[in-house]
Amino acid sequence: MSDGFDRAPEQTRPLRAPPSSQDKIPQQNSESAMAKPQVVVAPVLMSKLSANAPEFYPSGYSSNYTESYEDGCEDYPTLSEYVQDFLNHLTEQPGSFETEIEQFAETLNGWVTTDDALQELVELIYQQATSIPNFSYMGARLCNYLSHHLTISPQSGNFRQLLLQRCRTEYEVKDQAAKGDEVTRKRFHAFVLFLGELYLNLEIKGTNGQVTRADILQVGLRELLNALFSNPMDDNLICAVKLLKLTGSVLEDAWKEKGKTDMEEIIQRIENVVLDANCSRDVKQMLLKLVELRSSNWGRVHATSTYREATPENDPNYFMNEPTFYTSDGVPFTAADPDYQEKYQELLEREDFFPDYEENGTDLSGGGDPYLDDIDDEMDPEIEEAYEKFCLESERKRKQ
């Protein structure tokens, strides 16, 4: 494989070098020299560059997958290496998903022919989606595609069933994970956000052709929120805010259709945390902003206001369900988030849906979190006034 710095084969024609000080230069008489001045000819250098040279790749660029992709999977000794290379390629170049996913699925259908191979495939995708913050969304899209296009369906379960079983393994230890050490909690938070992406992207096709979301994931997210709020440490609360910003509008719509008041209960839980929990002021401010976002119908335009009539000036809920963007450490944000409005518009104008990938991500506990970095140590006057009103109103409700 080329390391990106290979040279093309050298030309067989020798290079003409300038004469050295030891070379004998024929002496000419003065008359000949006067009649015909000597012309010094510069040495002719033959370029070593060739039109047939391999493509240049910057140092550190992984071209394994790109080179081997054209030849299928022949250059890969194991399924694990092939899949991992594709996942890394997709992480670095998420825009290639649409053009390469079909070929990837076809290759897997010729390779994944046993229960063990399918289990290995599920585990590889799960690990990538929960260890690389910016891959959770792409991983969920990949899972949705493979759930509809992989042909193998062994007795142990098809791709989607095995994926949900793998998620259940992590789900069952949620209470211990939410109160575990920092490393355990960080891994748990990555799982929570991946499950949120799965809920939004995993399509279940009914017998009549209708497409729905997985109800089991809806129930699971509700219980995961309970686990996070039951252990109100800062990083757990930050994870809950991220999850609700990502899925809150969809979850509330689904609960309302079933006549459930789960979102009301979650908001009440948040209010109790703001009043009673020993979390930091910054985190309390995040929670208050989330409550404010939800009170504006998650930033969506009211049904009574048509899109043409609504403007940012006359409708506080102007923003529709615009695309969700992500910061470099995987924090989702929408047009309704006040701290990100300028950045959101910039991304929207550039149609840059894929922010730069950071090799190791950023600590989900809040250290280096751009959301928190934008918040001053002191609340601004409007927020402080709103916070005081909120506390007084909440206290009044509790006494009733």
HELIX and SHEET records of a PDB file:
HELIX    1   1 SER A   30  ALA A   35  1                                   6    
HELIX    2   2 ASN A   64  TYR A   69  1                                   6    
HELIX    3   3 LEU A   79  GLU A   92  1                                  14    
HELIX    4   4 PRO A   94  SER A   96  5                                   3    
HELIX    5   5 PHE A   97  TRP A  111  1                                  15    
HELIX    6   6 ASP A  115  SER A  131  1                                  17    
HELIX    7   7 PRO A  133  PHE A  135  5                                   3    
HELIX    8   8 SER A  136  HIS A  149  1                                  14    
HELIX    9   9 PHE A  159  TYR A  171  1                                  13    
HELIX   10  10 LYS A  174  ALA A  178  1                                   5    
HELIX   11  11 GLU A  182  ASN A  201  1                                  20    
HELIX   12  12 ASP A  215  SER A  230  1                                  16    
HELIX   13  13 ASP A  234  GLU A  257  1                                  24    
HELIX   14  14 ASP A  262  ASP A  276  1                                  15    
HELIX   15  15 ARG A  281  SER A  295  1                                  15    
HELIX   16  16 ASN A  297  GLY A  299  5                                   3    
HELIX   17  17 PRO A  338  TYR A  340  5                                   3    
HELIX   18  18 GLN A  341  ARG A  350  1                                  10    
HELIX   19  19 PRO A  370  ASP A  373  1                                   4    
HELIX   20  20 PRO A  381  LYS A  399  1                                  19    
SHEET    1   A 2 ILE A 204  LYS A 205  0                                        
SHEET    2   A 2 VAL A 211  THR A 212 -1                                        
SHEET    1   B 2 PHE A 325  TYR A 326  0                                        
SHEET    2   B 2 PRO A 332  PHE A 333 -1                                        
END                                                                             
